[in-house]
């Protein structure tokens, strides 16, 4: 059960709905704790292949809840530091999920909300979505989200937008590399499903290894160490059952086992007031 999240599992896909619509899904201590825990639980669930992050109400996420931020500002330095560390841990936990993650963005994704988008592997946005690293307008900096936003848009663009806090349209965010696809609002869910369908064709172990590969190779100079590391990675995967099955299935002109075994499973909702009940939806 969660107070701030509504998690719908329709195996092999889990959709994590941020469920604080009255405050535009802004973060507070409970939200940070629950999203961290949910990421760990869903990542460990072997029946799941893809995780979608979305927001209830008018916005994806407006970042930090101002009341929570005021409380942290009034706390002593040690408590303040611990609180900031929990936020940073939440973002890293989302970023390091071994499964593919998709941010389904409508409305505003501001501050920490833009951090959530950046921490996900893929972003599909409505044409009406908007983004900003708005922290400097509150006299703050986008510290916890910075590794993920800089990874998404690059240092040069970060120098501008971390300081100006300009609001970005979905189209501009796509130009910067933050957003992968921009679609009309009525096509948002169908585009997300299209990406999910494409992801389900890949080997789950290979996708996890691909994410780890990117984290370890990005920004590295191509030297003997990198060459040896990449050679070792592919050699290890080639010897694994998943790769053998994938190559055999291709030669036999059939679906690999990980695609063939996908079947409709009962959907499960985990939200405030529910007890992981099975639904008919």
Backbone as CSV, one residue per row, in Angstrom:
resi,resn,N_x,N_y,N_z,CA_x,CA_y,CA_z,C_x,C_y,C_z
1,UNK,0.838,-1.202,0.000,0.000,0.000,0.000,0.867,1.243,0.000
2,UNK,0.468,2.246,-0.771,1.204,3.501,-0.864,0.246,4.664,-0.697
3,UNK,0.728,5.722,-0.061,-0.072,6.931,0.097,0.029,7.849,-1.111
4,UNK,1.190,7.866,-1.759,1.463,8.863,-2.790,1.586,8.276,-4.191
5,UNK,1.476,6.957,-4.307,1.620,6.282,-5.586,0.418,5.394,-5.845
6,UNK,0.120,5.210,-7.106,-0.897,4.256,-7.544,-0.216,3.371,-8.581
7,UNK,0.101,2.155,-8.195,0.879,1.268,-9.070,-0.033,0.233,-9.697
8,UNK,-0.043,0.219,-11.005,-0.872,-0.729,-11.755,0.044,-1.699,-12.484
9,UNK,-0.095,-2.972,-12.166,0.714,-4.015,-12.781,-0.137,-4.817,-13.741
10,UNK,0.236,-4.784,-14.988,-0.388,-5.587,-16.035,0.764,-6.320,-16.707
11,UNK,1.215,-7.396,-16.063,2.448,-8.073,-16.464,2.470,-8.324,-17.972
12,UNK,3.609,-7.988,-18.586,4.922,-7.703,-18.008,5.234,-6.218,-17.819
13,UNK,4.202,-5.369,-17.704,4.423,-3.919,-17.585,3.840,-3.416,-16.268
14,UNK,4.609,-2.574,-15.573,4.109,-1.898,-14.378,4.080,-0.397,-14.645
15,UNK,2.953,0.235,-14.347,2.846,1.690,-14.459,2.769,2.279,-13.060
16,UNK,3.729,3.134,-12.754,3.782,3.805,-11.454,3.190,5.195,-11.638
17,UNK,1.982,5.383,-11.125,1.335,6.687,-11.201,1.669,7.485,-9.943
18,UNK,2.321,8.616,-10.107,2.493,9.541,-8.993,1.114,10.115,-8.687
19,UNK,0.693,10.007,-7.442,-0.716,10.233,-7.122,-0.909,11.307,-6.052
20,UNK,-0.377,12.496,-6.346,-0.616,13.674,-5.498,-1.116,14.800,-6.410
21,UNK,-2.227,14.598,-7.098,-2.660,15.576,-8.112,-2.951,16.965,-7.560
22,UNK,-3.366,17.054,-6.308,-3.701,18.363,-5.740,-2.495,19.279,-5.665
23,UNK,-1.291,18.689,-5.580,-0.060,19.495,-5.519,0.821,19.189,-6.730
24,UNK,0.192,18.783,-7.811,0.909,18.514,-9.068,2.039,17.490,-8.883
25,UNK,1.755,16.487,-8.041,2.700,15.387,-7.810,4.059,15.874,-7.313
26,UNK,4.013,16.898,-6.485,5.247,17.419,-5.893,5.778,16.439,-4.842
27,UNK,7.093,16.468,-4.659,7.757,15.556,-3.725,7.532,15.994,-2.278
28,UNK,7.360,15.035,-1.398,7.551,15.246,0.030,8.285,14.029,0.578
29,UNK,8.502,13.970,1.862,9.292,12.880,2.434,8.638,11.525,2.183
30,UNK,7.314,11.461,2.281,6.614,10.195,2.048,6.757,9.756,0.604
31,UNK,6.592,10.683,-0.317,6.733,10.363,-1.736,8.133,9.818,-2.028
32,UNK,9.148,10.480,-1.514,10.532,10.055,-1.769,10.758,8.647,-1.234
33,UNK,10.289,8.393,-0.013,10.445,7.063,0.579,9.687,6.006,-0.239
34,UNK,8.473,6.321,-0.641,7.651,5.338,-1.340,8.147,5.060,-2.751
35,UNK,8.572,6.088,-3.463,9.052,5.839,-4.820,10.357,5.039,-4.785
36,UNK,11.209,5.311,-3.821,12.434,4.524,-3.678,12.100,3.056,-3.439
37,UNK,11.185,2.808,-2.511,10.799,1.430,-2.188,10.135,0.758,-3.382
38,UNK,9.253,1.466,-4.077,8.554,0.888,-5.218,9.523,0.505,-6.328
39,UNK,10.511,1.344,-6.580,11.507,1.026,-7.607,12.236,-0.269,-7.271
40,UNK,12.593,-0.434,-6.015,13.297,-1.650,-5.606,12.406,-2.881,-5.744
41,UNK,11.153,-2.764,-5.331,10.226,-3.892,-5.403,9.965,-4.294,-6.852
42,UNK,9.707,-3.327,-7.706,9.391,-3.627,-9.105,10.608,-4.158,-9.852
43,UNK,11.785,-3.650,-9.510,12.989,-4.140,-10.178,13.250,-5.598,-9.827
44,UNK,12.876,-6.000,-8.618,13.114,-7.379,-8.180,12.061,-8.355,-8.691
45,UNK,10.968,-7.843,-9.232,9.872,-8.699,-9.707,10.223,-9.262,-11.084
46,UNK,10.488,-10.554,-11.146,10.934,-11.172,-12.399,9.826,-11.296,-13.433
47,UNK,8.574,-11.058,-13.045,7.476,-11.113,-14.020,7.370,-9.829,-14.827
48,UNK,8.095,-8.791,-14.400,7.989,-7.487,-15.053,9.145,-7.255,-16.015
49,UNK,8.838,-6.614,-17.135,9.846,-6.316,-18.148,10.061,-4.823,-18.332
50,UNK,9.022,-4.012,-18.133,9.084,-2.573,-18.412,8.370,-1.832,-17.285
51,UNK,8.924,-0.673,-16.889,8.304,0.175,-15.878,8.038,1.550,-16.485
52,UNK,6.795,2.005,-16.377,6.380,3.312,-16.886,6.112,4.218,-15.698
53,UNK,6.654,5.429,-15.731,6.422,6.422,-14.677,5.525,7.515,-15.239
54,UNK,4.416,7.792,-14.542,3.430,8.755,-15.030,2.859,9.535,-13.858
55,UNK,2.093,10.593,-14.168,1.520,11.432,-13.120,0.023,11.574,-13.245
56,UNK,-0.682,11.481,-12.133,-2.119,11.741,-12.093,-2.368,13.255,-12.100
57,UNK,-3.518,13.650,-12.603,-3.890,15.058,-12.581,-3.333,15.838,-13.746
58,UNK,-3.104,17.125,-13.527,-2.740,18.026,-14.614,-1.253,18.028,-14.954
59,UNK,-0.416,17.487,-14.074,1.024,17.590,-14.270,1.714,16.243,-14.077
60,UNK,2.880,16.116,-14.694,3.748,14.965,-14.420,4.296,15.117,-13.000
61,UNK,5.067,16.165,-12.755,5.528,16.467,-11.405,6.102,17.872,-11.359
62,UNK,5.688,18.624,-10.337,6.169,19.999,-10.169,7.413,20.074,-9.306
63,UNK,8.043,18.922,-9.004,9.274,18.940,-8.215,9.000,18.906,-6.730
64,UNK,9.763,19.660,-5.961,9.648,19.623,-4.509,8.407,20.329,-3.990
65,UNK,7.723,19.705,-3.053,6.590,20.316,-2.364,7.123,21.482,-1.526
66,UNK,6.557,22.664,-1.712,7.082,23.857,-1.046,6.997,23.758,0.473
67,UNK,5.945,23.115,0.987,5.842,22.957,2.435,6.947,22.048,2.964
68,UNK,7.219,20.973,2.224,8.308,20.067,2.605,9.649,20.789,2.511
69,UNK,9.841,21.571,1.443,11.092,22.294,1.276,11.286,23.328,2.382
70,UNK,10.201,23.945,2.820,10.301,24.914,3.919,10.689,24.220,5.218
71,UNK,10.136,23.038,5.442,10.483,22.275,6.646,11.959,21.886,6.637
72,UNK,12.450,21.449,5.473,13.862,21.047,5.404,14.771,22.256,5.606
73,UNK,14.347,23.403,5.097,15.174,24.606,5.253,15.280,25.009,6.712
74,UNK,14.235,24.742,7.502,14.229,25.110,8.917,14.914,24.072,9.804
75,UNK,15.227,22.896,9.227,15.847,21.831,10.015,17.329,22.124,10.231
76,UNK,17.945,21.395,11.172,19.370,21.572,11.396,20.147,20.992,10.214
77,UNK,21.416,21.312,10.136,22.215,20.956,8.963,22.303,19.448,8.752
78,UNK,22.390,18.677,9.831,22.494,17.228,9.693,21.203,16.643,9.130
79,UNK,20.072,17.070,9.662,18.783,16.591,9.158,18.578,17.017,7.715
80,UNK,18.988,18.244,7.400,18.867,18.754,6.041,19.688,17.912,5.068
81,UNK,20.894,17.568,5.479,21.770,16.754,4.649,21.180,15.362,4.445
82,UNK,20.664,14.761,5.509,20.050,13.431,5.409,18.855,13.454,4.462
83,UNK,18.071,14.506,4.534,16.897,14.637,3.675,17.313,14.750,2.213
84,UNK,18.342,15.554,1.948,18.842,15.699,0.578,19.412,14.389,0.068
85,UNK,20.049,13.636,0.948,20.607,12.345,0.545,19.496,11.372,0.151
86,UNK,18.377,11.406,0.872,17.261,10.516,0.522,16.690,10.858,-0.852
87,UNK,16.626,12.152,-1.178,16.179,12.552,-2.512,17.154,12.052,-3.573
88,UNK,18.442,12.229,-3.337,19.443,11.770,-4.296,19.389,10.255,-4.465
89,UNK,19.145,9.544,-3.371,19.048,8.084,-3.441,17.837,7.648,-4.259
90,UNK,16.719,8.360,-4.109,15.530,8.048,-4.898,15.825,8.146,-6.393
91,UNK,16.475,9.211,-6.790,16.779,9.414,-8.206,17.757,8.359,-8.715
92,UNK,18.765,8.041,-7.912,19.720,7.022,-8.344,19.054,5.656,-8.439
93,UNK,18.157,5.348,-7.517,17.454,4.064,-7.548,16.628,3.943,-8.819
94,UNK,15.929,5.005,-9.187,15.169,5.000,-10.435,16.093,4.850,-11.631
95,UNK,17.189,5.581,-11.628,18.120,5.552,-12.757,18.761,4.185,-12.943
96,UNK,19.001,3.474,-11.838,19.744,2.216,-11.911,18.859,0.977,-11.945
97,UNK,17.556,1.143,-12.112,16.687,-0.018,-12.315,17.213,-0.816,-13.501
98,UNK,17.254,-2.121,-13.363,17.823,-2.961,-14.425,16.903,-3.112,-15.620
99,UNK,15.624,-2.828,-15.434,14.634,-2.951,-16.510,14.500,-1.626,-17.268
100,UNK,14.005,-1.650,-18.509,13.736,-0.403,-19.222,12.698,0.443,-18.483
101,UNK,12.922,1.748,-18.435,11.980,2.665,-17.793,11.569,3.746,-18.792
102,UNK,10.296,4.103,-18.741,9.734,5.114,-19.646,9.045,6.190,-18.818
103,UNK,9.376,7.452,-19.064,8.644,8.564,-18.466,7.533,8.968,-19.435
104,UNK,6.296,8.896,-18.958,5.119,9.328,-19.734,4.755,10.720,-19.224
105,UNK,5.077,11.742,-20.006,5.013,13.106,-19.493,3.894,13.911,-20.142
106,UNK,3.045,14.454,-19.296,2.045,15.435,-19.727,2.126,16.597,-18.745
107,UNK,1.697,17.766,-19.145,1.745,18.906,-18.246,3.175,19.263,-17.871
108,UNK,3.346,19.758,-16.654,4.636,20.288,-16.230,5.520,19.216,-15.606
109,UNK,6.807,19.282,-15.942,7.850,18.476,-15.289,8.938,19.463,-14.880
110,UNK,8.859,19.944,-13.658,9.694,21.051,-13.211,10.628,20.617,-12.093
111,UNK,11.828,21.189,-12.058,12.756,20.894,-10.980,12.991,19.403,-10.847
112,UNK,12.644,18.858,-9.692,12.791,17.433,-9.472,11.990,16.595,-10.445
113,UNK,10.897,17.142,-10.963,10.122,16.423,-11.977,10.922,16.225,-13.244
114,UNK,11.710,17.240,-13.609,12.603,17.085,-14.761,13.710,16.094,-14.435
115,UNK,14.081,16.021,-13.160,15.056,15.023,-12.741,14.527,13.616,-12.909
116,UNK,13.269,13.384,-12.564,12.659,12.072,-12.764,12.656,11.691,-14.237
117,UNK,12.295,12.642,-15.090,12.309,12.393,-16.537,13.697,11.980,-16.991
118,UNK,14.703,12.705,-16.535,16.079,12.453,-16.953,16.608,11.131,-16.420
119,UNK,16.126,10.707,-15.258,16.583,9.454,-14.667,15.989,8.239,-15.363
120,UNK,14.881,8.417,-16.075,14.291,7.317,-16.845,15.064,7.125,-18.147
121,UNK,14.996,5.936,-18.699,15.725,5.623,-19.927,15.139,6.325,-21.143
122,UNK,13.821,6.417,-21.196,13.113,6.906,-22.375,12.055,7.897,-21.921
123,UNK,11.844,8.950,-22.691,10.797,9.927,-22.378,9.886,10.127,-23.574
124,UNK,8.598,9.904,-23.358,7.570,10.207,-24.347,6.726,11.334,-23.775
125,UNK,6.599,12.441,-24.501,5.938,13.622,-23.954,4.786,14.075,-24.834
126,UNK,3.767,14.548,-24.178,2.681,15.238,-24.867,3.193,16.566,-25.420
127,UNK,2.622,16.997,-26.509,3.028,18.281,-27.102,2.729,19.457,-26.176
128,UNK,1.886,19.247,-25.173,1.563,20.311,-24.221,2.443,20.260,-22.968
129,UNK,3.367,19.326,-22.907,4.244,19.211,-21.737,5.241,20.360,-21.715
130,UNK,5.750,20.650,-20.513,6.791,21.670,-20.370,7.775,21.230,-19.301
131,UNK,8.988,21.767,-19.389,10.088,21.314,-18.539,10.888,22.524,-18.069
132,UNK,11.517,22.391,-16.905,12.415,23.457,-16.437,13.246,22.962,-15.260
133,UNK,14.480,23.437,-15.190,15.261,23.330,-13.962,15.102,24.684,-13.274
134,UNK,14.094,24.772,-12.450,13.617,26.064,-11.942,14.211,26.459,-10.597
135,UNK,15.161,25.676,-10.092,15.628,25.857,-8.721,16.212,27.230,-8.422
136,UNK,16.954,27.830,-9.370,17.607,29.110,-9.056,16.605,30.208,-8.752
137,UNK,15.395,30.081,-9.213,14.386,31.099,-8.921,13.908,31.021,-7.476
138,UNK,14.296,29.947,-6.793,14.021,29.819,-5.362,15.303,30.017,-4.551
139,UNK,16.376,30.427,-5.241,17.647,30.585,-4.569,18.351,29.272,-4.312
140,UNK,18.017,28.244,-5.085,18.586,26.908,-4.916,19.304,26.477,-6.189
141,UNK,19.847,25.275,-6.181,20.465,24.700,-7.381,19.904,23.293,-7.602
142,UNK,19.901,22.817,-8.854,19.384,21.477,-9.150,20.417,20.397,-8.833
143,UNK,20.818,20.317,-7.588,21.958,19.475,-7.208,21.679,17.990,-7.399
144,UNK,20.625,17.468,-6.755,20.373,16.031,-6.799,20.061,15.544,-8.206
145,UNK,19.400,16.371,-8.990,19.001,15.945,-10.336,20.101,16.172,-11.374
146,UNK,21.149,16.912,-11.001,22.131,17.338,-11.993,22.810,16.195,-12.755
147,UNK,23.186,15.075,-12.125,23.845,14.030,-12.926,22.989,13.505,-14.066
148,UNK,21.681,13.463,-13.838,20.777,12.879,-14.820,20.386,13.896,-15.900
149,UNK,20.167,15.139,-15.483,19.824,16.167,-16.472,21.017,16.469,-17.369
150,UNK,22.213,16.565,-16.788,23.399,16.817,-17.607,23.648,15.654,-18.554
151,UNK,23.423,14.433,-18.083,23.538,13.265,-18.954,22.576,13.358,-20.128
152,UNK,21.404,13.919,-19.893,20.380,13.995,-20.931,20.611,15.128,-21.920
153,UNK,20.994,16.319,-21.439,21.057,17.477,-22.333,22.476,17.985,-22.572
154,UNK,23.453,17.484,-21.817,24.839,17.897,-22.009,25.208,19.119,-21.185
155,UNK,26.510,19.288,-20.990,27.001,20.370,-20.137,26.682,21.747,-20.698
156,UNK,26.858,21.913,-22.014,26.693,23.236,-22.608,25.281,23.766,-22.395
157,UNK,24.272,22.921,-22.628,22.894,23.348,-22.422,22.594,23.535,-20.936
158,UNK,23.202,22.709,-20.087,22.982,22.840,-18.646,23.461,24.195,-18.138
159,UNK,24.584,24.709,-18.678,25.067,26.025,-18.252,23.991,27.085,-18.471
160,UNK,23.264,26.952,-19.548,22.202,27.927,-19.797,20.994,27.697,-18.891
161,UNK,20.444,26.506,-18.947,19.136,26.296,-18.334,19.188,26.142,-16.818
162,UNK,20.322,25.709,-16.265,20.451,25.681,-14.809,20.451,27.093,-14.242
163,UNK,20.888,28.080,-15.042,20.994,29.453,-14.561,19.808,30.324,-14.935
164,UNK,19.211,30.078,-16.110,18.078,30.911,-16.521,16.749,30.386,-16.022
165,UNK,16.669,29.066,-15.768,15.412,28.424,-15.352,14.292,28.638,-16.370
166,UNK,14.670,28.841,-17.621,13.658,29.018,-18.659,12.767,27.783,-18.781
167,UNK,11.503,28.026,-19.107,10.571,26.925,-19.348,10.788,26.398,-20.767
168,UNK,10.920,25.092,-20.896,11.142,24.444,-22.186,9.860,23.815,-22.690
169,UNK,9.552,24.032,-23.950,8.437,23.314,-24.568,8.861,21.870,-24.817
170,UNK,7.888,21.018,-25.100,8.207,19.626,-25.411,9.102,19.537,-26.635
171,UNK,8.833,20.385,-27.629,9.638,20.366,-28.854,11.078,20.780,-28.571
172,UNK,11.264,21.813,-27.747,12.615,22.243,-27.399,13.331,21.164,-26.583
173,UNK,12.611,20.535,-25.662,13.200,19.466,-24.861,13.644,18.307,-25.746
174,UNK,12.903,18.058,-26.804,13.296,17.002,-27.747,14.563,17.410,-28.499
175,UNK,14.655,18.680,-28.880,15.860,19.160,-29.567,17.097,19.017,-28.684
176,UNK,16.913,19.179,-27.389,18.035,19.098,-26.454,18.410,17.663,-26.114
177,UNK,17.548,16.708,-26.444,17.840,15.307,-26.162,17.153,14.752,-24.929
178,UNK,16.400,15.585,-24.213,15.702,15.129,-23.017,14.524,14.229,-23.365
179,UNK,13.805,14.583,-24.406,12.596,13.875,-24.825,12.879,13.106,-26.110
180,UNK,12.403,11.869,-26.165,12.603,11.056,-27.364,11.503,11.252,-28.410
181,UNK,10.260,11.375,-27.956,9.129,11.518,-28.884,8.157,12.546,-28.323
182,UNK,7.643,13.407,-29.198,6.594,14.356,-28.842,5.360,14.024,-29.667
183,UNK,4.234,13.840,-28.994,3.010,13.454,-29.696,1.843,14.288,-29.188
184,UNK,0.773,14.320,-29.946,-0.443,14.999,-29.511,-0.963,14.328,-28.239
185,UNK,-1.589,15.079,-27.362,-2.050,14.506,-26.088,-2.867,13.231,-26.247
186,UNK,-3.715,13.200,-27.265,-4.572,12.029,-27.444,-3.817,10.798,-27.927
187,UNK,-2.560,10.985,-28.344,-1.753,9.864,-28.820,-0.664,9.453,-27.827
188,UNK,-0.663,10.072,-26.642,0.416,9.817,-25.690,0.457,8.346,-25.266
189,UNK,-0.678,7.802,-24.891,-0.691,6.426,-24.410,-0.382,5.424,-25.520
190,UNK,-0.866,5.693,-26.730,-0.580,4.759,-27.822,0.900,4.781,-28.187
191,UNK,1.549,5.944,-28.092,2.990,6.004,-28.369,3.781,5.288,-27.271
192,UNK,3.372,5.469,-26.024,4.027,4.733,-24.935,3.896,3.235,-25.169
193,UNK,2.700,2.795,-25.554,2.490,1.364,-25.806,3.347,0.879,-26.970
194,UNK,3.525,1.719,-27.972,4.377,1.359,-29.117,5.821,1.114,-28.660
195,UNK,6.309,1.971,-27.772,7.669,1.791,-27.253,7.741,0.558,-26.357
196,UNK,6.721,0.343,-25.538,6.678,-0.860,-24.703,6.734,-2.112,-25.571
197,UNK,5.940,-2.138,-26.633,5.912,-3.304,-27.524,7.292,-3.560,-28.132
198,UNK,7.979,-2.494,-28.506,9.325,-2.651,-29.063,10.287,-3.202,-28.017
199,UNK,10.169,-2.714,-26.783,11.057,-3.184,-25.714,10.833,-4.662,-25.405
200,UNK,9.600,-5.114,-25.491,9.295,-6.499,-25.145,9.865,-7.494,-26.145
201,UNK,10.306,-7.019,-27.294,10.926,-7.906,-28.279,12.379,-8.213,-27.936
202,UNK,12.983,-7.403,-27.078,14.387,-7.597,-26.723,14.561,-8.573,-25.574
203,UNK,15.727,-9.162,-25.488,16.041,-10.053,-24.378,16.185,-9.269,-23.089
204,UNK,15.523,-9.679,-22.009,15.594,-8.913,-20.756,16.995,-8.811,-20.173
205,UNK,17.753,-9.883,-20.211,19.123,-9.819,-19.693,19.991,-8.931,-20.573
206,UNK,19.769,-8.994,-21.877,20.527,-8.149,-22.796,20.214,-6.672,-22.564
207,UNK,18.954,-6.338,-22.305,18.598,-4.947,-22.057,19.232,-4.434,-20.773
208,UNK,19.234,-5.258,-19.739,19.902,-4.869,-18.499,21.393,-4.659,-18.734
209,UNK,22.002,-5.569,-19.501,23.432,-5.444,-19.807,23.701,-4.211,-20.662
210,UNK,22.766,-3.868,-21.548,22.928,-2.687,-22.394,22.936,-1.417,-21.552
211,UNK,22.069,-1.360,-20.535,22.054,-0.198,-19.654,23.372,-0.068,-18.892
212,UNK,23.861,-1.192,-18.389,25.131,-1.173,-17.672,26.285,-0.790,-18.591
213,UNK,26.219,-1.249,-19.839,27.243,-0.906,-20.829,27.305,0.604,-21.042
214,UNK,26.153,1.227,-21.214,26.118,2.671,-21.447,26.723,3.419,-20.268
215,UNK,26.342,3.023,-19.057,26.851,3.702,-17.862,28.377,3.616,-17.772
216,UNK,28.935,2.506,-18.234,30.373,2.302,-18.086,31.199,2.800,-19.270
217,UNK,30.589,2.951,-20.429,31.330,3.352,-21.622,31.176,4.841,-21.937
218,UNK,30.037,5.418,-21.575,29.780,6.825,-21.904,30.877,7.729,-21.367
219,UNK,31.305,8.658,-22.198,32.307,9.663,-21.846,33.707,9.087,-21.641
220,UNK,33.904,7.817,-21.941,35.224,7.210,-21.773,36.039,7.341,-23.065
221,UNK,37.315,7.568,-22.917,38.206,7.542,-24.076,38.371,6.096,-24.530
222,UNK,38.348,5.878,-25.845,38.462,4.518,-26.366,39.925,4.093,-26.300
223,UNK,40.265,3.440,-25.199,41.629,2.956,-25.020,41.596,1.443,-24.832
224,UNK,42.720,0.853,-24.484,42.789,-0.606,-24.334,41.859,-1.108,-23.235
225,UNK,41.688,-0.322,-22.200,40.805,-0.734,-21.105,39.371,-0.842,-21.572
226,UNK,38.926,0.156,-22.346,37.557,0.128,-22.867,37.386,-1.018,-23.866
227,UNK,38.379,-1.206,-24.733,38.294,-2.300,-25.694,38.171,-3.644,-24.986
228,UNK,38.977,-3.850,-23.960,38.945,-5.113,-23.222,37.605,-5.284,-22.500
229,UNK,37.104,-4.213,-21.930,35.842,-4.273,-21.198,34.680,-4.630,-22.127
230,UNK,34.608,-3.975,-23.288,33.501,-4.258,-24.202,33.618,-5.669,-24.790
231,UNK,34.840,-6.129,-25.064,35.028,-7.491,-25.559,34.589,-8.516,-24.525
232,UNK,34.927,-8.243,-23.262,34.535,-9.164,-22.194,33.015,-9.225,-22.049
233,UNK,32.373,-8.075,-22.136,30.921,-8.034,-21.976,30.204,-8.864,-23.037
234,UNK,30.574,-8.708,-24.298,29.884,-9.463,-25.347,30.232,-10.940,-25.268
235,UNK,31.466,-11.265,-24.891,31.865,-12.670,-24.771,31.051,-13.369,-23.691
236,UNK,30.854,-12.686,-22.561,30.067,-13.275,-21.476,28.628,-13.497,-21.922
237,UNK,28.031,-12.503,-22.581,26.639,-12.637,-23.004,26.451,-13.743,-24.037
238,UNK,27.402,-13.895,-24.945,27.277,-14.921,-25.981,27.140,-16.319,-25.401
239,UNK,27.732,-16.528,-24.234,27.718,-17.858,-23.625,26.471,-18.110,-22.780
240,UNK,25.632,-17.096,-22.625,24.460,-17.233,-21.773,23.275,-17.836,-22.531
241,UNK,22.367,-18.524,-21.808,21.207,-19.154,-22.450,20.345,-18.194,-23.251
242,UNK,20.190,-16.960,-22.767,19.333,-16.012,-23.480,19.874,-15.717,-24.874
243,UNK,21.176,-15.479,-24.984,21.762,-15.188,-26.290,21.694,-16.401,-27.212
244,UNK,21.939,-17.562,-26.653,21.853,-18.784,-27.475,20.436,-18.987,-27.991
245,UNK,19.449,-18.740,-27.114,18.055,-18.861,-27.532,17.710,-17.818,-28.592
246,UNK,18.197,-16.587,-28.407,17.896,-15.538,-29.376,18.455,-15.825,-30.741
247,UNK,19.691,-16.292,-30.805,20.303,-16.603,-32.099,19.659,-17.825,-32.748
248,UNK,19.325,-18.833,-31.935,18.658,-20.031,-32.470,17.276,-19.681,-33.009
249,UNK,16.529,-18.876,-32.263,15.196,-18.469,-32.708,15.264,-17.691,-34.011
250,UNK,16.254,-16.823,-34.137,16.398,-16.056,-35.372,16.656,-16.981,-36.555
251,UNK,17.555,-17.932,-36.383,17.875,-18.869,-37.466,16.700,-19.790,-37.776
252,UNK,15.907,-20.105,-36.753,14.733,-20.965,-36.948,13.508,-20.175,-37.409
253,UNK,13.644,-18.875,-37.505,12.554,-17.989,-37.927,11.325,-18.145,-37.032
254,UNK,11.576,-18.064,-35.737,10.496,-18.126,-34.746,10.752,-17.073,-33.673
255,UNK,9.743,-16.836,-32.843,9.911,-15.892,-31.760,10.803,-16.498,-30.675
256,UNK,11.667,-15.702,-30.083,12.454,-16.223,-28.954,11.545,-16.507,-27.767
257,UNK,12.030,-17.291,-26.863,11.238,-17.745,-25.726,10.702,-16.588,-24.892
258,UNK,11.492,-15.496,-24.738,11.034,-14.391,-23.883,9.859,-13.640,-24.497
259,UNK,9.701,-13.713,-25.812,8.531,-13.118,-26.446,7.355,-14.081,-26.389
260,UNK,7.617,-15.345,-26.666,6.555,-16.338,-26.710,5.871,-16.523,-25.360
261,UNK,6.612,-16.302,-24.258,6.027,-16.578,-22.943,5.196,-15.433,-22.391
262,UNK,5.229,-14.276,-23.068,4.431,-13.147,-22.591,2.953,-13.486,-22.750
263,UNK,2.249,-13.493,-21.633,0.814,-13.796,-21.643,0.097,-12.791,-20.771
264,UNK,-1.162,-12.610,-21.063,-1.965,-11.678,-20.270,-2.095,-12.201,-18.852
265,UNK,-1.705,-11.404,-17.878,-1.812,-11.773,-16.473,-2.817,-10.858,-15.794
266,UNK,-3.386,-11.269,-14.652,-4.315,-10.389,-13.941,-3.641,-9.079,-13.603
267,UNK,-4.371,-7.974,-13.723,-3.807,-6.676,-13.378,-3.939,-6.453,-11.881
268,UNK,-2.975,-5.745,-11.336,-2.930,-5.521,-9.895,-2.758,-4.037,-9.633
269,UNK,-3.515,-3.515,-8.681,-3.393,-2.119,-8.309,-2.881,-2.022,-6.884
270,UNK,-1.848,-1.204,-6.670,-1.281,-1.002,-5.337,-1.290,0.482,-5.050
271,UNK,-2.272,0.937,-4.296,-2.403,2.363,-4.053,-2.974,2.590,-2.665
272,UNK,-3.118,3.854,-2.304,-3.711,4.186,-1.011,-5.108,3.615,-0.940
273,UNK,-5.390,2.901,0.137,-6.722,2.355,0.329,-6.929,1.011,-0.313
274,UNK,-5.964,0.508,-1.065,-6.113,-0.800,-1.681,-5.160,-1.769,-1.021
275,UNK,-5.391,-3.027,-1.215,-4.532,-4.047,-0.621,-4.043,-4.994,-1.687
276,UNK,-3.346,-4.387,-2.714,-2.820,-5.174,-3.825,-3.925,-6.003,-4.468
277,UNK,-5.087,-5.440,-4.562,-6.229,-6.217,-5.055,-6.135,-6.442,-6.547
278,UNK,-6.618,-7.602,-6.964,-6.681,-7.919,-8.389,-7.923,-7.275,-8.958
279,UNK,-7.772,-6.613,-10.102,-8.901,-5.957,-10.744,-9.166,-6.572,-12.092
280,UNK,-10.253,-6.158,-12.692,-10.604,-6.681,-14.018,-10.126,-5.794,-15.138
281,UNK,-9.504,-4.662,-14.795,-9.091,-3.722,-15.833,-7.890,-4.225,-16.580
